Amino acid sequence: MNRGIGMLIIGAGICLVVVGLMVYSGGFNWFGRLPGDIRYEGERTKGYVPIVSMLLVSLVLSLIFYLLRRFF
């Protein structure tokens, strides 16, 4: 039991490092600029509602948690 939890934590750490390197190198420049994301820029105000980007994040996280639940 402890070994499985340890491997899960190590895997999550590796995933975090990979995502961090992608963010640092600019691999997520497209994120937030998808069709359907709402941007408003006035003279004094800026508004941003990332609807499609958050749907994509939700889909990916749901898939990850489904796979984790199925195989562990």
DOKOLPA-510504 format. One record per residue: x, y, z of N, C-alpha, C in turn; residue in one letter. Coordinates in steps of 0.02 Angstrom, whole numbers, plus 50000, padded with zeros to 5 digits. Example, Ala and Ser with C-alpha at 12.3 -4.5 7.8 and 13.67 -1.06 7.14 Angstrom:
BEGIN
506604971650390506154977550390506604983550390a506424988850354506844994750357506455000250394s
end
This chain:
BEGIN
500414994050000500005000050000500435006350000m500935006650043501355012550045501765013449982n501955007849952502345008249890501935011249833r501295009449829500855012249777500755019749785g500675021949847500585029149859501235032849842i501795029849860502445032949844502545033649769g502375028449731502435028849659501975034049629m501375034749658500905039749634501175046749646l501485047849703501765054449719502365055849673i502775050849660503345051849614503095053449544i502585049849521502305051149455502005058149450g501655060349502501375067049502501925072249501a502475071049537503035075649537503355076249469g503435070649435503725070749368503275074549320i502615073449326502145077149283502185084649296c502245086549360502295093649377502935096749347l503485093049350504115095549321504045096449246v503735091649212503645092149139503205098149121v502655098949157502205104649143502565111149159v502945111449213503325117449229503835119249176g504175114249149504655115549095504295117949032l503715115249018503335117548959503105124748968m502875126549028502665133449040503255138149036v503825136149064504425140249063504685141448992y504645136248950504905136848882504405139848833s503795141048854503295144148811502875139148774g502835133048797502445127848764501695128748771g501485133248815500765134448825500565141448802f500895144148752500705150748727500015150848697n499785145148672499115144748641498575144848695w498745143148756498235142548809497955149548825f497295150048823496975156448835496825160348772g497055157848716496925161248652496525156848605r496155152148632495755147648592495115151148568l494835148948512494195151748490493665150248543p493315155148565492805154248616493015157448683g493655159048691493875162648750493705170048739d493405173048789493155179848782493655184748812i493845189748772494295195048795493955201848782r494025206248830493785213048822494335217748846y494535222348803495035227248822494775234148806e494595237848858494375244648849494955249448863g494805255848871495325260648885495625259548955e495185258249003495425257549072495305250649102r494945246449068494785239949096494965234349048t495105228749077495235222649038494825217149070k494515213149029494135207449053494305201249013g494315195549047494515189449014494135183649044y493795179749002493425173949024493635168048980v494075163649006494345158148965493885152048964p493315152648931492805147348932493075140848900i493315141248839493535135248803494165132348834v494615136548857495225134148890495055130148953s494585132548992494395129049053494025122549038m493635122448984493315116148963493845111048943l494365113248910494905108848891495275106148953l495415110549001495735108349063495285103249099v494645104549102494175099949134494175093149101s494175093149035494185086848997494815082849011l495395086149010496025082749022496055080049093v495865084049143495875081649212495385075949222l494805076249192494325070749197494605064349168s494945064849112495255058949081495805056149125l496215060449154496755058149198496475054549259i495965057549291495675054449351495305048049334f494995047649275494675041449254495195035949246y495745037449213496265032449203496585030349269l496695035049315496965033349380496495028749419l495855030349417495365026249453495295019449422r495365018949357495285012549323495875007849335r496485010549336497075006349341497355005749411f497135009749459497395009249527496845007349575f
end
